């Protein structure tokens, strides 16, 4: 394996998928979140997490995903997303 192939493989590890639109993006272009104790929070480094792109933050698919994952009804999920500070993530 030459060095070019190693670089290509290394870069693939930084590609993640948005849970709403399923689009693959660089990890640095996505928000990484998790639900702990029925709260939507920035990823803490432990436990399961998920990625969402900026375009999908207010999408119906993301609201549905959050409502199932965090055990919210859809109105609660919308409220959690609206009050979450996405600016702290980047």
N, CA, C and O atoms as CSV, one atom per row, in Angstrom:
chain,resi,resn,atom,element,x,y,z
A,1,UNK,N,N,0.856,-1.185,0.000
A,1,UNK,CA,C,0.000,0.000,0.000
A,1,UNK,C,C,0.893,1.238,0.000
A,1,UNK,O,O,1.779,1.355,0.847
A,2,UNK,N,N,0.680,2.146,-0.918
A,2,UNK,CA,C,1.496,3.354,-0.958
A,2,UNK,C,C,0.884,4.446,-0.080
A,2,UNK,O,O,-0.221,4.289,0.439
A,3,UNK,N,N,1.609,5.547,0.079
A,3,UNK,CA,C,1.165,6.605,0.997
A,3,UNK,C,C,-0.124,7.280,0.528
A,3,UNK,O,O,-0.915,7.743,1.350
A,4,UNK,N,N,-0.340,7.338,-0.795
A,4,UNK,CA,C,-1.568,7.949,-1.300
A,4,UNK,C,C,-2.788,7.175,-0.810
A,4,UNK,O,O,-3.774,7.780,-0.388
A,5,UNK,N,N,-2.733,5.853,-0.863
A,5,UNK,CA,C,-3.847,5.034,-0.390
A,5,UNK,C,C,-4.067,5.201,1.106
A,5,UNK,O,O,-5.209,5.210,1.566
A,6,UNK,N,N,-2.999,5.333,1.862
A,6,UNK,CA,C,-3.148,5.530,3.310
A,6,UNK,C,C,-3.869,6.835,3.605
A,6,UNK,O,O,-4.722,6.884,4.492
A,7,UNK,N,N,-3.542,7.883,2.881
A,7,UNK,CA,C,-4.204,9.170,3.088
A,7,UNK,C,C,-5.684,9.077,2.741
A,7,UNK,O,O,-6.527,9.607,3.465
A,8,UNK,N,N,-5.996,8.419,1.655
A,8,UNK,CA,C,-7.391,8.280,1.256
A,8,UNK,C,C,-8.177,7.510,2.303
A,8,UNK,O,O,-9.306,7.881,2.624
A,9,UNK,N,N,-7.603,6.454,2.835
A,9,UNK,CA,C,-8.275,5.667,3.865
A,9,UNK,C,C,-8.436,6.499,5.131
A,9,UNK,O,O,-9.491,6.459,5.764
A,10,UNK,N,N,-7.409,7.250,5.508
A,10,UNK,CA,C,-7.474,8.086,6.700
A,10,UNK,C,C,-8.560,9.134,6.605
A,10,UNK,O,O,-9.237,9.408,7.596
A,11,UNK,N,N,-8.742,9.728,5.436
A,11,UNK,CA,C,-9.768,10.756,5.259
A,11,UNK,C,C,-11.167,10.172,5.308
A,11,UNK,O,O,-12.099,10.859,5.726
A,12,UNK,N,N,-11.344,8.930,4.897
A,12,UNK,CA,C,-12.655,8.294,4.923
A,12,UNK,C,C,-13.188,8.184,6.342
A,12,UNK,O,O,-14.402,8.206,6.546
A,13,UNK,N,N,-12.318,8.067,7.312
A,13,UNK,CA,C,-12.757,7.926,8.699
A,13,UNK,C,C,-13.422,9.197,9.213
A,13,UNK,O,O,-14.162,9.153,10.196
A,14,UNK,N,N,-13.169,10.320,8.565
A,14,UNK,CA,C,-13.743,11.577,9.018
A,14,UNK,C,C,-15.054,11.909,8.314
A,14,UNK,O,O,-15.582,13.006,8.491
A,15,UNK,N,N,-15.582,10.995,7.528
A,15,UNK,CA,C,-16.860,11.184,6.850
A,15,UNK,C,C,-17.960,10.595,7.729
A,15,UNK,O,O,-17.882,9.435,8.136
A,16,UNK,N,N,-18.983,11.395,8.020
A,16,UNK,CA,C,-20.108,10.956,8.832
A,16,UNK,C,C,-21.404,11.253,8.084
A,16,UNK,O,O,-21.389,11.934,7.059
A,17,UNK,N,N,-22.522,10.744,8.593
A,17,UNK,CA,C,-23.804,10.881,7.912
A,17,UNK,C,C,-24.811,11.616,8.797
A,17,UNK,O,O,-24.935,11.328,9.987
A,18,UNK,N,N,-25.513,12.550,8.208
A,18,UNK,CA,C,-26.583,13.275,8.896
A,18,UNK,C,C,-27.753,12.312,9.116
A,18,UNK,O,O,-28.142,11.589,8.199
A,19,UNK,N,N,-28.312,12.302,10.325
A,19,UNK,CA,C,-29.411,11.384,10.632
A,19,UNK,C,C,-30.706,11.778,9.942
A,19,UNK,O,O,-31.601,10.944,9.809
A,20,UNK,N,N,-30.834,13.018,9.502
A,20,UNK,CA,C,-32.072,13.470,8.869
A,20,UNK,C,C,-32.057,13.262,7.354
A,20,UNK,O,O,-32.945,12.601,6.814
A,21,UNK,N,N,-31.065,13.813,6.670
A,21,UNK,CA,C,-31.052,13.733,5.206
A,21,UNK,C,C,-30.185,12.592,4.677
A,21,UNK,O,O,-30.223,12.289,3.485
A,22,UNK,N,N,-29.409,11.960,5.548
A,22,UNK,CA,C,-28.530,10.837,5.203
A,22,UNK,C,C,-27.383,11.237,4.286
A,22,UNK,O,O,-26.725,10.372,3.706
A,23,UNK,N,N,-27.139,12.518,4.149
A,23,UNK,CA,C,-26.036,12.990,3.324
A,23,UNK,C,C,-24.729,12.793,4.079
A,23,UNK,O,O,-24.658,13.027,5.285
A,24,UNK,N,N,-23.708,12.365,3.371
A,24,UNK,CA,C,-22.400,12.166,3.977
A,24,UNK,C,C,-21.582,13.447,3.848
A,24,UNK,O,O,-21.496,14.053,2.780
A,25,UNK,N,N,-20.987,13.836,4.969
A,25,UNK,CA,C,-20.212,15.078,5.042
A,25,UNK,C,C,-18.958,14.834,5.863
A,25,UNK,O,O,-18.831,13.817,6.545
A,26,UNK,N,N,-18.038,15.778,5.786
A,26,UNK,CA,C,-16.885,15.730,6.677
A,26,UNK,C,C,-17.399,15.920,8.102
A,26,UNK,O,O,-18.354,16.658,8.340
A,27,UNK,N,N,-16.761,15.254,9.025
A,27,UNK,CA,C,-17.183,15.312,10.427
A,27,UNK,C,C,-17.187,16.757,10.936
A,27,UNK,O,O,-18.041,17.131,11.741
A,28,UNK,N,N,-16.246,17.556,10.473
A,28,UNK,CA,C,-16.145,18.947,10.931
A,28,UNK,C,C,-17.301,19.816,10.448
A,28,UNK,O,O,-17.514,20.901,10.990
A,29,UNK,N,N,-18.050,19.372,9.449
A,29,UNK,CA,C,-19.191,20.140,8.922
A,29,UNK,C,C,-20.516,19.763,9.570
A,29,UNK,O,O,-21.554,20.321,9.213
A,30,UNK,N,N,-20.502,18.841,10.502
A,30,UNK,CA,C,-21.727,18.353,11.142
A,30,UNK,C,C,-21.721,18.666,12.629
A,30,UNK,O,O,-20.666,18.828,13.242
A,31,UNK,N,N,-22.915,18.747,13.196
A,31,UNK,CA,C,-23.060,18.894,14.644
A,31,UNK,C,C,-23.163,17.504,15.251
A,31,UNK,O,O,-23.895,16.660,14.736
A,32,UNK,N,N,-22.439,17.253,16.338
A,32,UNK,CA,C,-22.493,15.964,17.016
A,32,UNK,C,C,-23.236,16.135,18.341
A,32,UNK,O,O,-22.806,16.885,19.217
A,33,UNK,N,N,-24.349,15.432,18.467
A,33,UNK,CA,C,-25.230,15.568,19.617
A,33,UNK,C,C,-25.509,14.206,20.245
A,33,UNK,O,O,-25.167,13.164,19.686
A,34,UNK,N,N,-26.130,14.238,21.406
A,34,UNK,CA,C,-26.604,13.016,22.044
A,34,UNK,C,C,-27.762,13.358,22.968
A,34,UNK,O,O,-27.957,14.511,23.353
A,35,UNK,N,N,-28.522,12.329,23.310
A,35,UNK,CA,C,-29.615,12.473,24.275
A,35,UNK,C,C,-29.229,11.717,25.541
A,35,UNK,O,O,-28.959,10.516,25.501
A,36,UNK,N,N,-29.205,12.419,26.648
A,36,UNK,CA,C,-28.946,11.797,27.949
A,36,UNK,C,C,-30.020,12.289,28.902
A,36,UNK,O,O,-30.270,13.490,29.006
A,37,UNK,N,N,-30.651,11.354,29.594
A,37,UNK,CA,C,-31.715,11.692,30.549
A,37,UNK,C,C,-32.772,12.582,29.914
A,37,UNK,O,O,-33.203,13.573,30.503
A,38,UNK,N,N,-33.181,12.217,28.710
A,38,UNK,CA,C,-34.210,12.937,27.964
A,38,UNK,C,C,-33.852,14.401,27.699
A,38,UNK,O,O,-34.736,15.255,27.634
A,39,UNK,N,N,-32.568,14.685,27.548
A,39,UNK,CA,C,-32.106,16.030,27.196
A,39,UNK,C,C,-31.224,15.950,25.964
A,39,UNK,O,O,-30.416,15.031,25.826
A,40,UNK,N,N,-31.380,16.899,25.084
A,40,UNK,CA,C,-30.551,17.030,23.896
A,40,UNK,C,C,-29.329,17.853,24.282
A,40,UNK,O,O,-29.459,19.010,24.683
A,41,UNK,N,N,-28.132,17.258,24.162
A,41,UNK,CA,C,-26.912,17.937,24.582
A,41,UNK,C,C,-25.803,17.726,23.558
A,41,UNK,O,O,-25.888,16.854,22.693
A,42,UNK,N,N,-24.759,18.546,23.678
A,42,UNK,CA,C,-23.548,18.371,22.887
A,42,UNK,C,C,-22.914,17.045,23.322
A,42,UNK,O,O,-23.014,16.667,24.489
A,43,UNK,N,N,-22.274,16.351,22.406
A,43,UNK,CA,C,-21.657,15.062,22.704
A,43,UNK,C,C,-20.631,15.223,23.824
A,43,UNK,O,O,-19.765,16.095,23.757
A,44,UNK,N,N,-20.731,14.382,24.849
A,44,UNK,CA,C,-19.856,14.468,26.016
A,44,UNK,C,C,-18.601,13.622,25.892
A,44,UNK,O,O,-17.671,13.772,26.684
A,45,UNK,N,N,-18.566,12.746,24.917
A,45,UNK,CA,C,-17.414,11.865,24.769
A,45,UNK,C,C,-17.721,10.437,25.175
A,45,UNK,O,O,-16.942,9.526,24.893
A,46,UNK,N,N,-18.852,10.236,25.833
A,46,UNK,CA,C,-19.274,8.899,26.250
A,46,UNK,C,C,-20.679,8.617,25.747
A,46,UNK,O,O,-21.517,9.516,25.682
A,47,UNK,N,N,-20.930,7.366,25.394
A,47,UNK,CA,C,-22.263,6.972,24.986
A,47,UNK,C,C,-22.493,7.142,23.499
A,47,UNK,O,O,-21.584,7.483,22.743
A,48,UNK,N,N,-23.731,6.896,23.097
A,48,UNK,CA,C,-24.100,6.984,21.684
A,48,UNK,C,C,-24.342,8.431,21.290
A,48,UNK,O,O,-24.813,9.241,22.088
A,49,UNK,N,N,-24.014,8.734,20.063
A,49,UNK,CA,C,-24.217,10.088,19.566
A,49,UNK,C,C,-24.716,10.014,18.130
A,49,UNK,O,O,-24.792,8.935,17.542
A,50,UNK,N,N,-25.052,11.159,17.579
A,50,UNK,CA,C,-25.519,11.238,16.199
A,50,UNK,C,C,-25.095,12.578,15.628
A,50,UNK,O,O,-24.778,13.515,16.360
A,51,UNK,N,N,-25.097,12.647,14.311
A,51,UNK,CA,C,-24.688,13.850,13.597
A,51,UNK,C,C,-25.868,14.427,12.834
A,51,UNK,O,O,-26.726,13.696,12.338
A,52,UNK,N,N,-25.897,15.754,12.751
A,52,UNK,CA,C,-26.917,16.440,11.959
A,52,UNK,C,C,-26.247,17.605,11.240
A,52,UNK,O,O,-25.399,18.292,11.809
A,53,UNK,N,N,-26.631,17.820,9.989
A,53,UNK,CA,C,-26.065,18.931,9.234
A,53,UNK,C,C,-26.863,20.209,9.523
A,53,UNK,O,O,-27.979,20.161,10.040
A,54,UNK,N,N,-26.271,21.330,9.180
A,54,UNK,CA,C,-26.900,22.623,9.464
A,54,UNK,C,C,-28.230,22.787,8.737
A,54,UNK,O,O,-29.154,23.405,9.266
A,55,UNK,N,N,-28.331,22.241,7.536
A,55,UNK,CA,C,-29.556,22.366,6.745
A,55,UNK,C,C,-30.736,21.642,7.393
A,55,UNK,O,O,-31.886,22.036,7.201
A,56,UNK,N,N,-30.461,20.597,8.151
A,56,UNK,CA,C,-31.529,19.734,8.684
A,56,UNK,C,C,-31.929,20.038,10.127
A,56,UNK,O,O,-32.795,19.358,10.677
A,57,UNK,N,N,-31.327,21.027,10.740
A,57,UNK,CA,C,-31.606,21.304,12.151
A,57,UNK,C,C,-33.092,21.489,12.418
A,57,UNK,O,O,-33.600,21.005,13.429
A,58,UNK,N,N,-33.790,22.175,11.539
A,58,UNK,CA,C,-35.219,22.428,11.744
A,58,UNK,C,C,-36.113,21.566,10.861
A,58,UNK,O,O,-37.289,21.878,10.678
A,59,UNK,N,N,-35.568,20.493,10.316
A,59,UNK,CA,C,-36.359,19.653,9.413
A,59,UNK,C,C,-37.305,18.730,10.185
A,59,UNK,O,O,-37.066,18.408,11.348
A,60,UNK,N,N,-38.365,18.320,9.526
A,60,UNK,CA,C,-39.332,17.402,10.125
A,60,UNK,C,C,-38.685,16.057,10.448
A,60,UNK,O,O,-38.999,15.438,11.465
A,61,UNK,N,N,-37.785,15.613,9.583
A,61,UNK,CA,C,-37.113,14.326,9.821
A,61,UNK,C,C,-36.275,14.370,11.090
A,61,UNK,O,O,-36.253,13.405,11.853
A,62,UNK,N,N,-35.588,15.481,11.321
A,62,UNK,CA,C,-34.773,15.605,12.523
A,62,UNK,C,C,-35.649,15.669,13.767
A,62,UNK,O,O,-35.324,15.064,14.789
A,63,UNK,N,N,-36.747,16.391,13.688
A,63,UNK,CA,C,-37.688,16.455,14.815
A,63,UNK,C,C,-38.207,15.056,15.138
A,63,UNK,O,O,-38.276,14.672,16.306
A,64,UNK,N,N,-38.568,14.302,14.116
A,64,UNK,CA,C,-39.064,12.937,14.317
A,64,UNK,C,C,-37.982,12.047,14.929
A,64,UNK,O,O,-38.261,11.257,15.831
A,65,UNK,N,N,-36.751,12.176,14.438
A,65,UNK,CA,C,-35.638,11.384,14.962
A,65,UNK,C,C,-35.409,11.692,16.449
A,65,UNK,O,O,-35.272,10.781,17.265
A,66,UNK,N,N,-35.370,12.973,16.783
A,66,UNK,CA,C,-35.152,13.385,18.176
A,66,UNK,C,C,-36.302,12.923,19.071
A,66,UNK,O,O,-36.074,12.484,20.198
A,67,UNK,N,N,-37.518,13.021,18.581
A,67,UNK,CA,C,-38.670,12.624,19.404
A,67,UNK,C,C,-38.609,11.130,19.740
A,67,UNK,O,O,-38.958,10.732,20.852
A,68,UNK,N,N,-38.173,10.310,18.798
A,68,UNK,CA,C,-38.058,8.879,19.069
A,68,UNK,C,C,-36.872,8.568,19.969
A,68,UNK,O,O,-36.993,7.801,20.924
A,69,UNK,N,N,-35.729,9.164,19.663
A,69,UNK,CA,C,-34.510,8.862,20.398
A,69,UNK,C,C,-34.569,9.336,21.851
A,69,UNK,O,O,-34.157,8.617,22.761
A,70,UNK,N,N,-35.075,10.529,22.058
A,70,UNK,CA,C,-35.092,11.129,23.402
A,70,UNK,C,C,-36.418,10.926,24.127
A,70,UNK,O,O,-36.589,11.386,25.256
A,71,UNK,N,N,-37.346,10.243,23.486
A,71,UNK,CA,C,-38.664,9.971,24.079
A,71,UNK,C,C,-39.439,11.255,24.367
A,71,UNK,O,O,-40.017,11.417,25.442
A,72,UNK,N,N,-39.442,12.165,23.388
A,72,UNK,CA,C,-40.240,13.384,23.446
A,72,UNK,C,C,-41.432,13.205,22.524
A,72,UNK,O,O,-41.405,12.373,21.617
A,73,UNK,N,N,-42.493,13.998,22.759
A,73,UNK,CA,C,-43.484,14.098,21.700
A,73,UNK,C,C,-42.929,15.121,20.703
A,73,UNK,O,O,-41.939,15.789,21.002
A,74,UNK,N,N,-43.530,15.251,19.554
A,74,UNK,CA,C,-42.960,16.094,18.499
A,74,UNK,C,C,-42.885,17.565,18.903
A,74,UNK,O,O,-41.944,18.261,18.522
A,75,UNK,N,N,-43.858,18.043,19.665
A,75,UNK,CA,C,-43.823,19.434,20.110
A,75,UNK,C,C,-42.657,19.678,21.065
A,75,UNK,O,O,-41.981,20.703,20.977
A,76,UNK,N,N,-42.423,18.734,21.976
A,76,UNK,CA,C,-41.278,18.849,22.889
A,76,UNK,C,C,-39.970,18.814,22.113
A,76,UNK,O,O,-39.049,19.573,22.412
A,77,UNK,N,N,-39.886,17.943,21.126
A,77,UNK,CA,C,-38.672,17.840,20.311
A,77,UNK,C,C,-38.401,19.160,19.587
A,77,UNK,O,O,-37.263,19.628,19.557
A,78,UNK,N,N,-39.450,19.764,18.998
A,78,UNK,CA,C,-39.285,21.056,18.326
A,78,UNK,C,C,-38.774,22.107,19.300
A,78,UNK,O,O,-37.877,22.884,18.971
A,79,UNK,N,N,-39.344,22.128,20.495
A,79,UNK,CA,C,-38.943,23.110,21.503
A,79,UNK,C,C,-37.492,22.907,21.926
A,79,UNK,O,O,-36.751,23.878,22.077
A,80,UNK,N,N,-37.078,21.658,22.118
A,80,UNK,CA,C,-35.692,21.363,22.503
A,80,UNK,C,C,-34.723,21.818,21.424
A,80,UNK,O,O,-33.665,22.371,21.724
A,81,UNK,N,N,-35.087,21.584,20.169
A,81,UNK,CA,C,-34.227,21.988,19.058
A,81,UNK,C,C,-34.152,23.509,18.961
A,81,UNK,O,O,-33.077,24.065,18.734
A,82,UNK,N,N,-35.282,24.179,19.131
A,82,UNK,CA,C,-35.302,25.644,19.048
A,82,UNK,C,C,-34.495,26.294,20.166
A,82,UNK,O,O,-33.873,27.335,19.955
A,83,UNK,N,N,-34.499,25.693,21.348
A,83,UNK,CA,C,-33.786,26.294,22.482
A,83,UNK,C,C,-32.341,25.837,22.596
A,83,UNK,O,O,-31.578,26.377,23.398
A,84,UNK,N,N,-31.955,24.832,21.787
A,84,UNK,CA,C,-30.576,24.345,21.855
A,84,UNK,C,C,-29.648,25.341,21.168
A,84,UNK,O,O,-29.963,25.846,20.091
A,85,UNK,N,N,-28.514,25.621,21.785
A,85,UNK,CA,C,-27.567,26.572,21.233
A,85,UNK,C,C,-26.562,25.852,20.323
A,85,UNK,O,O,-25.542,25.346,20.791
A,86,UNK,N,N,-26.861,25.813,19.031
A,86,UNK,CA,C,-25.968,25.162,18.082
A,86,UNK,C,C,-24.683,25.940,17.885
A,86,UNK,O,O,-23.706,25.388,17.377
A,87,UNK,N,N,-24.655,27.196,18.269
A,87,UNK,CA,C,-23.457,28.015,18.083
A,87,UNK,C,C,-22.298,27.542,18.963
A,87,UNK,O,O,-21.141,27.805,18.633
A,88,UNK,N,N,-22.573,26.861,20.059
A,88,UNK,CA,C,-21.497,26.396,20.944
A,88,UNK,C,C,-20.758,25.190,20.372
A,88,UNK,O,O,-19.710,24.802,20.887
A,89,UNK,N,N,-21.290,24.608,19.328
A,89,UNK,CA,C,-20.705,23.386,18.800
A,89,UNK,C,C,-19.577,23.631,17.824
A,89,UNK,O,O,-18.730,22.755,17.650
A,90,UNK,N,N,-19.529,24.768,17.187
A,90,UNK,CA,C,-18.479,25.020,16.191
A,90,UNK,C,C,-17.556,26.095,16.630
A,90,UNK,O,O,-16.616,26.433,15.910
